[in-house]
């Protein structure tokens, strides 16, 4: 339980309802930049299965953001008809928190223009896609809040 009184599990449940009310699947998978390949089209490739460790990392971010009153953002990245791929981000300081309008608790964001995801489970195909779209990966900076 955080000092804001909401557990990680309760927050994920809130996220699922939020996603469904915005036309997304309520099934959530947590991704990091290494799990996705961007293209210049409205399509992303996602390596599946997504590492189980990602959920643990998001839980740690949640605890960091909520106990430190910096807040946390749960945001959509891309989706299939069955799964919404999301990421979590915690502001590094109070100034950043205010600049990006993150409350001391949980902020949820779902893109109005959905990015479609295509799941890739074959290692060779993943390698070839990484080569093919290598020049487009700098676009991840904005998507995953890496340049803030």
Number of C-alpha atoms within 10 A of each C-alpha: 12 16 12 12 11 13 16 19 11 12 17 15 14 14 23 18 15 17 22 13 11 14 12 24 19 20 16 21 19 23 27 19 16 10 17 25 24 24 18 11 8 12 16 19 19 24 21 17 11 18 14 11 11 17 17 12 14 21 17 13 19 26 20 16 23 25 17 14 20 23 27 25 23 21 22 26 25 26 24 15 11 11 15 27 25 20 23 24 19 22 21 12 12 15 11 14 19 14 10 12 13 20 17 18 21 22 17 16 15 19 13 9 8 17 18 18 23 17 17 17 13 10 11 10 12 20 10 11 16 18 11 12 13 13 12 13 16 10 14 17 12 10 15 19 13 11 8 11
